[in-house]
């Protein structure tokens, strides 16, 4: 069975802005994205390939007031905003 995973684009640099979040910069595209603190925490997870469900699980743990369904939607929207310039989707065989 194969499942789509996401990983940070290796050329993208991340500047941690502390409690304010982080800034991503892709030199290949000369593009910048500002992340809020929850986006920064997801970005840290993307140092290794992660599935939407893994990211949603992280969000539920970090923000117990949200439902798993909402966490999954938020993760999908976040990743959609980063692909293809900042994050790379792939299909891993499990």
C-alpha positions as CSV (number, residue, x, y, z in Angstrom):
1,X,0.0,0.0,0.0
2,X,1.3,3.5,-0.8
3,X,0.6,6.6,1.0
4,X,1.4,10.2,0.1
5,X,4.0,11.8,2.3
6,X,5.4,15.4,2.4
7,X,8.9,16.6,3.1
8,X,10.5,20.0,3.3
9,X,12.2,21.1,0.1
10,X,15.9,20.8,0.9
11,X,16.9,24.1,-0.7
12,X,14.4,26.1,1.5
13,X,15.9,27.8,4.6
14,X,13.9,28.5,7.7
15,X,14.5,31.4,10.0
16,X,12.9,30.8,13.4
17,X,11.1,33.9,14.7
18,X,10.4,32.5,18.2
19,X,6.9,32.9,19.4
20,X,6.0,34.7,16.2
21,X,6.6,31.7,14.0
22,X,9.1,31.4,11.2
23,X,10.1,32.6,7.7
24,X,10.8,30.2,4.9
25,X,12.9,31.3,1.9
26,X,13.3,29.3,-1.4
27,X,16.3,30.7,-3.2
28,X,15.5,28.8,-6.4
29,X,12.1,30.7,-6.7
30,X,13.2,33.9,-4.8
31,X,10.1,33.4,-2.7
32,X,9.3,33.8,1.0
33,X,6.5,32.5,3.2
34,X,5.8,33.6,6.8
35,X,4.6,30.8,9.1
36,X,2.6,31.2,12.3
37,X,3.7,29.1,15.3
38,X,1.6,26.1,14.3
39,X,3.0,26.3,10.8
40,X,6.5,26.4,12.2
41,X,5.8,23.3,14.3
42,X,4.5,21.4,11.2
43,X,7.6,22.6,9.2
44,X,9.8,21.1,11.9
45,X,8.1,17.7,11.3
46,X,8.8,17.9,7.6
47,X,12.5,17.3,8.1
48,X,11.4,13.7,7.5
49,X,8.6,12.4,5.2
50,X,5.3,12.7,7.0
51,X,1.7,11.7,6.1
52,X,-1.3,14.0,6.5
53,X,-2.4,11.7,9.4
54,X,0.9,12.1,11.2
55,X,0.7,15.8,10.9
56,X,-2.9,15.9,12.0
57,X,-1.9,13.8,15.0
58,X,0.8,16.3,15.9
59,X,-1.8,19.1,15.7
60,X,-4.3,17.3,17.9
61,X,-1.5,16.7,20.5
62,X,-0.4,20.4,20.4
63,X,-3.9,21.9,20.3
64,X,-6.3,19.6,22.2
65,X,-9.2,21.8,21.5
66,X,-9.3,20.9,17.8
67,X,-10.9,17.7,16.4
68,X,-8.9,15.2,14.4
69,X,-11.1,16.1,11.4
70,X,-10.2,19.8,11.7
71,X,-6.6,19.0,12.2
72,X,-6.5,17.0,9.0
73,X,-8.2,19.8,7.0
74,X,-5.7,22.3,8.5
75,X,-2.8,20.1,7.6
76,X,-4.1,19.6,4.0
77,X,-4.5,23.3,3.5
78,X,-1.1,24.1,5.0
79,X,0.7,21.6,2.8
80,X,-1.3,22.6,-0.3
81,X,0.0,26.2,0.3
82,X,3.6,24.9,0.4
83,X,3.7,22.5,-2.6
84,X,5.6,22.6,-4.9
85,X,8.0,25.5,-3.9
86,X,8.5,24.7,-0.2
87,X,7.4,21.1,0.4
88,X,7.7,18.1,-1.8
89,X,5.0,15.4,-2.0
90,X,5.9,11.8,-2.7
91,X,4.4,8.4,-2.5
92,X,6.2,5.9,-0.3
93,X,5.6,2.2,-0.5
94,X,4.6,0.7,2.9
